[in-house]
Amino acid sequence: MLFSEVRMLEVALYDHNQSAYDAAVDMMGKTGKAAVIHPTGTGKSFIGFRLCADYPEKQILWLSPSEYIFRTQLENLQAENGGEVPENIRFCTYAKLMLMNDEEIMEMAPSYIILDEFHRCGAKMWGQGVQRLLSAFPEVPVLGLSATNIRYLDNQRDMADELFDGNIASEMGLSEAIVRGILNPPKYVLSVYSWQKDLVRYERRIRQSRSKLVRDECERYLEELRRALDMADGLDVIFDKHMADRTGKYIVFCSSKEHMDEMMRHLEWFAKVDAHPHVYSLYSSDPGADRAFDDFRNDHDDTHLRLLYCIDALNEGVHIEDISGVILLRPTVSPIVYKQQIGRALSASRKKNAVIFDIVANLNSLWSISEIEEEMQLVTSYYRSLGEGGLIVNEHFRIIDEVQDCRILFEKLNDSLTASWDLMFEQAEAFYRENGNLDVPYRYVTEDGYALGNWIYNQRKIRKGEAAGSLSEERIRRLDTIGMRWEAVNDRTWERNYAAAKRYRDKYGDLNPPAKYVDEEGIALGSWIADIRACENAGARQKYLTPDRIQKLNDLGMVWDVLDYYWERNYAAAYRYYLENRNLDVPAGYVTEDGIRLGTWIYRLRSLRAGTAKGTPPDENQVKRLDAIGMNWENQFETKWEKGFQAAADYMKEYGNLLVPAKYITKNGLRLGTWIRRQRDQYKKGQLSEKRTWRLDKLCKNWRKTA
């Protein structure tokens, strides 16, 4: 897609993408590399298109895993921009790049390189092609876009480190996007589609129990569970109940081609919604994938339910605006794929909440229902610890557990089966032989379904007298022989983290580590300190944050009220910037040598005072102190326009007209020719305000004429 003609194009960005774009451009100017890591649905491809629009005279090389991902992104841009797209993009897939020779690579001669879904560049062959390209053009700025920088199934490789030297201009997780209201919280429906094998397995375990009392109790629970499962609503009823958009489009994610073929044979699940739904299937190695995807996207028959069954083709990169929800038919799935699949239903532009059907394959999978909900609580705790509670829009999303009664019975059955102490000790002994310790996660369940984590937890509580039961000296001795640690996990966590806090204070002289600080022993001290502050604010002191521990933290110089602390710290950084530059025109992505995101802070202060951001605006005293060091309260876009207008006035004074050549650049580096052309283009489209039009008319009556 190469075009010789250069014309102006406006690409509007949401606030979160605007700040990311500003930071990325600034970072590329300084380091030549910038990565943006935002979740699916937040519109991050528009950041790349904005770069193309802002530099129309530059050739942008856009790399992507597939052509249909890029084509869909272009179509979404056209829908937002009245059919217009940048004309300075040269598109290439990673697979095609891999096959190019050195001469073909040199012929591309890009001014900028965009690596879309850059985590995919870690693939061996694709990665070799990308490295040859980057080696050929070492001075060309590179922008990376992805929902994740981690390759979970490839030894946790961090592609932001490998490709961008850790230069991350903006990073946001799925949970953070929901908390901030960038993505609407979904309606989350949980159910199960297969449990027969679970029941058979538990029948076998019950028969193997040595205690008749345990067998009798478990058989009673098993029978209750069987009846509850038989009485539970089938998937046909669940879809009928929760598919509010009965003629909407839904993406159905499966785990493999065989699994997809099997699931497509169960269209009776949707019979109560639509007896004759439109069904499409798609997987990445299918030669007809593009056609199937286009057919689904272009199916505008709103009299029928429309289902797209797919495996991995839509996990990344592609966003369809009119999706009503997703259906996860998942036995198991990696964390990033799980979140990418959920992200298919979420969008920064969607006004209504989507529905997510999490239909797991067995009863054991039901433990994962609150993963994202728990992450959201961590995000809200972090924001509150920083005094940024105003950023919180959503603290929860609605979870509808259609098999709650069955799950409770399932847990009782597990508890009953763990009643045999000797049997559970055997499971603990096997865990110790395999792992060398007995640090069993609380929710850990063995392959045979024994709730070992819960059992270990109860042994500690019984010995401390906090739970009913007896624990003889002989049993204590037996547990000691396999590495049992009797102190609570929370106590061990406290001692380990407190020791890390003391080391940090001794090294840096304070106890205010950055939120993402991880020390040399791998302890996430920044996150722990943020959680401690959240506990203090919530008054949660009785079990963890005891008075003695609070005093120990105080002795290390703990900062409890970070709002005032951070404001003063950031103001000091702003003052130093003013002394050095004699202004506070701080680039959006500017970060001080000691890690303070000064550009982001200044931008947010302007937004808070203007009322365009949620949160507490600076008070009168803070405003006065900032005014004293040259604070410009106008937003950066207004400031940029004023700089352009002043340059136009200088040009008018020198040349007597505004027939500015297209490539004219002022002594200060401002692209005045581009700026004038943008004003003309906006005026023709009716997008230039009356005030700006009046000022330009007053400056030069013939400014609308081209050179």
Secondary structure by P-SEA (a helix, b strand, c coil): ccccbbbbbbbbbcaaaaaaaaaaaaaaaaccbbbbbbccccaaaaaaaaaaaacccbbbbbbcccaaaaaaaaaaaaaaccccccccbbbbcaaaaaaccaaaaaaacccbbbbccccccccaaaaaaaaaaaaacccbbbbbbccccccccccccccccccccccccccccaaaaaaaccccccbbbbbbcccaaaaaaaaaaaaacccaaaaaaaaaaaaaaaaaaaacccaaaaaaaccccccbbbbbbbccaaaaaaaaaccccccccccccbbbbbcccccaaaaaaaaaaacccccbbbbbbbccccccccccccccbbbbbcccccaaaaaaaaaccccccccbbbbbbbccccccccccccaaaaaaaaaaaaaaaaccccccccccccccccaaaaaaaaaaaaaaaaccaaaaaaaaaaaaaaccccccccccccccccaaaaaaaaaaaaaaccccccccaaaaaaaaaaccccccaaaaaaaaaaaaaaaaaaaccccccccccccccccaaaaaaaaaaaaaaaccccccccaaaaaaaaaacccccaaaaaaaaaaaaaaaaaaaccccccccccccccccaaaaaaaaaaaaaacccccccccaaaaaaaaaaccccccaaaaaaaaaaaaaaaaaaaccccccccccccccccaaaaaaaaaaaaaaaccccaaaaaaaaaacccccccc
